[in-house]
Amino acid sequence: MYAVGVDIGGTKIDCVLMDSAGHVIRDVIVPTAPQDGAAAVFDRIAGSVGALAEHAPGEIVSIGIGCTGLVNQQAGMIENSVHLNWQNVPLREGVRERLRLDVPIAIENDLKAAALGEKRFGAGKNSAAFVYLAIGTGLGSAAVINDRVVSGSRGLAMEIGHLMIDPNGRRCACGRRGCLETFLSGTGLAHAAGILRHDHPESTLSAGEDKPTTAAILAAARAGDAFGRMLIDEMRGGLARAISICAAVFNPDLIVLGGGFGLAAWDLLTDGVLALASEYALPELFTELRLSKPECTRQAIGAGAVGLQAIGH
């Protein structure tokens, strides 16, 4: 039994042919090029899936698609994806009508798909309840309880990145102020550095005309730069708030912390963060809570798991 998993990102579409144990048999990676329009993206997905199907050693039973943005699984729609510039795009039907392969297609938000991959094949295998936080350009979040991804009534559960925690805070890309993502994302970190660096002329991050990159901020913090440490401390505070919210709502035994920036800054962000989070919620929620890096190697594998789960496997 085989499945296809498709992960649609802002820059690339990662497609894998996998078995039910999550082992990748073959893969195809193509550019997303969302500027060409949704129909062209559907063509690329269908072409990639078709190429994988030609080399499948057995029956393909499902296709799972993970996509960045607000995903309505039941309707098969992408309600809004900033990175793709999509609104109310019929992803499932758009792909289905281009395929020769007649199998069930399930769609999911990319991070929720990644979380299911962690449950079936990664760090969450033995967890009763866990939360996946991905810190990258923005903040992604998902929760898995009793083997099921928490979706909500329209599939929009766990959109905590735009939960306002400081009404007087910095402006967020969504138009409001003080969203969690302004504290806990690579974009938020770089924005804070650009605003505040002129108040810290002694810092290496204040040199030059351009605002510091996230890599420069991490390097400065690790070198003992006071401003760099301050920025990371603020970010760790945002992570502690996020963990405390998730702990109070879901009582997880595991927090999977990933994303490009989350992994790059793992040592700095996780140092003492559970103790700090316990100051914002009942301490009993943290007695068995642990942190882990992701272990499922590709989000496309999680997308494949979405398809398998949809057909009861």
C-alpha positions in Angstrom: 0.0 0.0 0.0 1.4 3.4 -1.0 0.4 7.0 -0.7 1.5 10.3 -2.2 2.2 13.3 0.0 2.4 16.8 -1.4 3.7 19.8 0.5 3.0 23.2 -1.1 5.3 26.0 0.1 5.8 29.5 -1.1 8.8 28.5 -3.2 8.6 24.8 -3.9 6.2 21.8 -4.2 7.7 18.7 -2.5 6.0 15.5 -3.6 6.8 12.0 -2.2 5.7 8.5 -2.9 5.8 6.7 0.4 4.7 3.5 2.0 2.4 3.3 5.0 5.4 3.3 7.4 6.5 6.7 6.1 9.4 5.5 4.0 10.0 7.6 0.9 10.2 5.5 -2.3 10.6 8.3 -4.8 10.2 12.1 -4.8 9.7 15.0 -7.2 10.4 18.7 -6.3 9.3 21.5 -8.5 9.0 25.3 -8.1 5.7 26.6 -6.9 5.8 29.8 -8.9 2.5 31.1 -7.5 2.8 34.2 -9.6 1.7 32.0 -12.6 -1.7 31.5 -11.0 -3.4 28.7 -9.2 -4.2 26.7 -12.3 -0.5 26.5 -13.1 0.2 25.3 -9.6 -2.5 22.6 -10.0 -0.8 21.5 -13.2 2.6 21.2 -11.5 1.1 19.1 -8.7 -0.8 16.8 -11.0 2.3 16.4 -13.2 4.4 15.5 -10.2 1.8 13.0 -8.8 1.5 11.5 -12.2 5.3 11.0 -12.5 5.3 9.3 -9.1 2.4 7.1 -10.0 4.2 5.7 -13.0 6.9 4.3 -10.8 4.8 3.1 -7.9 5.6 -0.5 -7.0 2.1 -1.1 -5.9 -1.4 0.5 -5.5 -1.6 4.1 -4.5 -4.5 4.4 -2.1 -4.6 8.1 -1.2 -3.1 11.6 -1.8 -2.6 14.0 1.0 -1.8 17.7 0.3 -0.4 20.1 2.9 -0.6 23.8 2.0 0.5 27.0 3.7 -2.4 29.2 4.9 -5.9 28.8 6.2 -7.2 25.5 4.9 -10.8 24.3 5.0 -10.4 20.6 4.8 -14.1 19.7 4.4 -14.6 22.1 1.5 -11.2 21.3 0.0 -10.5 25.1 -0.1 -7.6 27.3 0.7 -9.4 30.2 2.3 -6.4 32.4 2.5 -2.7 31.9 1.8 -0.5 35.0 2.1 2.6 33.2 0.7 0.7 32.0 -2.4 -1.6 35.0 -2.7 -4.6 32.7 -2.8 -8.1 33.4 -1.5 -10.9 30.8 -1.7 -9.0 28.6 -4.1 -10.5 25.1 -4.7 -7.3 23.1 -4.3 -8.7 19.6 -4.0 -11.0 19.8 -7.0 -8.4 21.8 -9.0 -5.9 18.9 -8.6 -8.5 16.1 -8.9 -9.7 17.2 -12.3 -6.2 17.1 -13.7 -5.3 13.6 -12.4 -5.7 10.3 -14.2 -5.4 8.7 -10.8 -8.8 8.1 -9.2 -8.0 8.0 -5.4 -9.2 10.0 -2.4 -7.5 13.4 -1.9 -7.3 15.0 1.5 -6.0 18.5 2.2 -4.6 20.1 5.3 -2.7 23.1 6.6 1.0 22.3 6.1 1.9 22.5 9.8 -1.0 20.4 10.9 0.1 17.9 8.3 3.7 18.0 9.7 2.3 17.5 13.2 0.4 14.3 12.0 3.7 13.2 10.5 5.4 13.6 13.9 2.6 11.6 15.5 2.9 8.7 13.1 6.6 8.6 12.3 8.5 11.1 14.5 8.8 12.6 18.0 5.1 12.3 18.9 4.8 8.5 18.5 4.4 7.9 22.2 2.8 11.1 23.1 -0.8 11.3 24.3 -1.0 15.0 23.5 1.5 17.3 21.9 1.9 20.7 20.4 4.0 21.5 17.4 5.4 25.1 17.2 7.3 26.1 14.1 9.2 29.3 14.2 10.3 30.6 10.8 9.3 33.7 8.8 6.1 33.5 10.9 4.8 31.3 13.6 3.0 28.0 12.8 1.2 25.9 15.4 -0.7 22.7 15.6 -1.9 20.3 18.3 -2.4 16.5 18.2 -4.7 14.8 20.8 -5.3 11.1 20.8 -3.8 10.6 17.3 -6.0 13.3 15.8 -5.0 16.8 14.7 -7.1 19.5 16.4 -8.9 21.2 13.5 -11.9 23.1 14.9 -15.2 23.8 13.1 -13.5 25.1 9.9 -10.0 23.7 10.2 -8.6 27.0 11.6 -7.8 25.9 15.1 -4.4 26.7 16.7 -3.9 29.9 14.7 -2.1 31.4 17.7 0.4 33.5 15.8 -2.1 36.3 15.6 -3.3 36.1 19.2 -2.8 39.5 20.6 -0.7 39.5 23.8 0.3 43.2 24.0 -2.3 45.7 22.7 0.5 48.4 22.8 3.1 46.2 21.1 4.7 46.5 17.7 2.6 46.5 14.5 2.0 43.0 13.0 1.7 42.1 9.4 -2.0 41.4 10.0 -2.6 45.1 10.9 -3.0 44.7 14.6 -0.5 45.3 17.4 1.3 42.9 19.8 0.4 39.6 18.1 2.4 36.7 19.4 4.1 36.4 16.0 5.7 39.9 16.5 7.6 38.4 19.4 8.0 34.8 18.1 9.1 34.8 14.4 12.2 35.5 12.3 10.3 38.5 10.8 9.4 39.8 14.2 12.9 39.5 15.5 14.5 41.3 12.5 11.8 44.0 12.8 12.5 44.5 16.5 16.2 44.7 15.8 15.7 47.3 13.1 13.5 49.5 15.3 15.6 49.3 18.5 19.2 49.1 17.2 19.8 52.9 17.3 19.2 52.8 21.1 22.2 50.4 21.4 25.1 52.1 19.5 27.6 49.9 21.4 26.2 46.8 19.7 27.7 45.2 16.6 24.1 45.0 15.3 23.9 48.8 15.1 26.7 49.1 12.5 25.8 49.7 8.9 22.7 51.0 7.2 20.7 47.8 6.8 18.8 46.2 9.6 20.4 43.1 11.1 19.6 39.7 9.7 18.4 36.9 12.0 21.7 35.1 11.4 23.6 38.2 12.6 21.4 38.5 15.7 22.0 34.9 16.6 25.8 35.3 16.1 25.8 38.4 18.2 23.8 36.8 21.0 26.1 33.8 21.1 29.1 36.2 21.2 27.7 37.9 24.3 26.4 41.1 22.6 24.0 42.6 25.2 21.6 43.9 22.5 21.6 40.5 20.8 20.9 38.8 24.1 18.1 41.2 24.9 16.4 40.4 21.6 16.7 36.7 22.1 15.4 37.0 25.7 12.4 38.8 24.4 11.8 36.1 21.9 12.2 33.4 24.5 9.6 35.3 26.6 7.3 35.0 23.6 7.9 31.3 23.3 7.2 30.9 27.1 3.9 32.7 26.6 3.0 30.4 23.6 3.9 27.3 25.6 1.9 28.4 28.6 -1.2 29.0 26.5 -0.8 25.6 24.8 -0.2 23.9 28.2 -3.3 25.5 29.8 -5.5 24.6 26.8 -4.2 21.1 25.9 -2.2 19.8 28.9 0.4 18.3 26.5 3.2 16.0 27.5 5.4 17.2 24.6 6.2 20.4 22.7 7.9 19.8 19.3 9.8 23.0 18.4 10.8 23.3 14.8 10.8 25.7 11.9 14.0 27.0 10.3 14.6 29.7 12.9 13.4 27.5 15.8 16.1 24.9 15.0 18.8 27.5 14.3 18.1 29.1 17.7 17.2 26.0 19.6 19.9 26.3 22.3 19.2 29.9 23.0 15.4 29.7 22.9 14.9 26.5 25.0 17.3 27.5 27.8 15.1 27.7 30.9 11.9 28.3 28.8 9.8 25.7 30.5 10.5 27.2 33.9 9.6 30.6 32.5 6.4 29.3 30.9 5.4 27.8 34.3 5.2 31.3 35.7 2.3 32.1 33.4 0.2 29.0 34.1 -0.4 26.3 36.8 3.0 24.7 37.6 1.4 21.3 37.6 0.9 21.6 33.8 4.7 21.4 33.4 5.7 18.5 35.6 5.8 16.0 32.7 6.2 18.4 29.8 9.3 18.0 27.6 10.7 19.6 24.5 11.9 17.9 21.4 13.1 18.8 17.9 11.1 17.4 15.0 12.0 13.8 13.9 9.9 13.4 10.8 12.2 14.5 8.0 9.9 16.1 5.5 6.5 17.9 5.7 5.4 16.0 2.6 5.5 12.8 4.6 3.1 14.3 7.0 0.9 15.3 4.1 1.0 11.7 3.0 -0.1 10.7 6.5 -3.1 13.0 6.2 -4.2 11.1 3.1 -3.8 7.7 4.8 -5.7 8.8 7.9 -8.5 10.1 5.7 -9.1 6.6 4.4 -8.8 5.0 7.8 -5.1 3.8 7.6 
